[in-house]
Amino acid sequence: MRTRSRIAFAILVLAAVGGLVRAVFKPGEPEPAFQGTPLSVWLTGFDERSTEPRPDFRAAREAVRQIGTNAIPALLRMLRAKDSALTLKLISLVGKQQIIKIHHVPASTRNVGAAAALETLGAAAQDAVPQLIEMFDHMPSRQSEIALILSCIGPPAKGAIPSLLRAASNTNSSLRSNAVFALGGIHSEPETVVPVLIKAMRDPSDSVRYSAVTALLAFGTNASPAVPALIELIPRERERTITPGQHLIIYAWAEHVLKQIDSEAAARANPSIRHPLTVRIPTGLRVIGTDDALTIGWASLQETNLTVGTNMVLGSTMERQILRNGVPEKSAESEYEFNEWFGDRSTGTAVDFGSSDTVLHRKDGHALLSASAYSVEYRCVVFETDIPPQHFWQPTGGKYRVLWEHNFKETAKGE
């Protein structure tokens, strides 16, 4: 009886495998290759989540470029791929037995690889635009990724502008952001698109506003009608609380874009016209010493209200040093007793004095003094300036003005 059951199950498995093969691999659909390796294998190099052996990401990009436009038909098929309910059931059934193993690449994985490949081809994928527009209009779940593909294709994808304009007012903020970003990537028909980007700069979503500013940069001087809206946006974004770790500092990016579109308007910084701004600043130091380490951090951070001049660049400076018995710590490698270096000076456009502790560990072969022998000094400054950020930024000339500063000093305490 058992033998008959096993034979019946084996027949069922073979039928399932045959059905799976027919459902997943359709005949008559040739796949291009590079260096003898099929395109679908190269595309696994774009799947960062995969734990299976796969091509290097850069090698995958180069393979796609070498295959070129010959890859487009296969990529569009992969982009459209969707595992049917029957396919998923067959995969589940096959997975319950040990007789036959079959490797199935989920449609979602093929979708990701195809999208990455089309983005890699860029303008060379322009022949795919009509089908991409058709997919964008009829496959709502895929619109965000297709928008990014169209953005990479650039001006040759301008036929997608009407569809992207509709998506820019979608209720899904991620789709709105990608649609707005794509309008910048295509950067065509400014008389139609720029007014939509101006409106997007008032979107409640951070990512949409950031995409709108980025898109305006792509239009260059053709985005000049957006200059008043950019000037209005900058102080409005500054009013938002700038907290440690915030990655979308839109006002600083908008200042840069304004300079690229209209340098004269950007130069008209007016420190006499003030706008409110809330920042988080430290209130005191905390230094703890043990036999093996010195831990340094802020006692607390609190919100403080400042005002910033129109079109002025906001920045912060932090200087710090450690003292041993009131004398700055030795800088010579042989005399410095910690593994980590501490004394430094930093300047940037973000008001972020850090919220995590710094731990200095004792270097092997060195003994630390008692905790009270060590003290730490900080000088923190928040400032505004009309000098734009740059490499080795020196913001203290021009209309530089200190908005807040404080010197902190704290002697280490033992645990």
Secondary structure, 3 states (H helix, E strand, C coil): CHHHHHHHHHHHHHHHHHHHHHHHCCCCCCCCEECCEEHHHHHHHHCCCCCCCCCCHHHHHHHHHHHHHHHHHHHHHHHHCCCCHHHHHHHHHHCCCCCCCCCCCCHHHHHHHHHHHHHHHHHHHHHHHHHHHHHHHHCHHHHHHHHHHHHHHCHHHHHHHHHHHHHCCCCCHHHHHHHHHHHHHHCCCHHHHHHHHHHHCCCCCHHHHHHHHHHHHHHHHHHHHHHHHHHHHHHHHHCCCECCCCCCCHHHHHHHHHHHHCHHHHHCCEEEEEEEEEEEEEEEEEEEECCCEEEEEEEEEEEEEEEEEECCEEEEEEEEEEEECCEECCCCCCCCCECCCCCEEEEECCCCCCCCCEEEEECCCCCCCCHHHEEEEEEEEEEEECCCCCCCCCCCCCCCEEEEEEEEEEECEEC
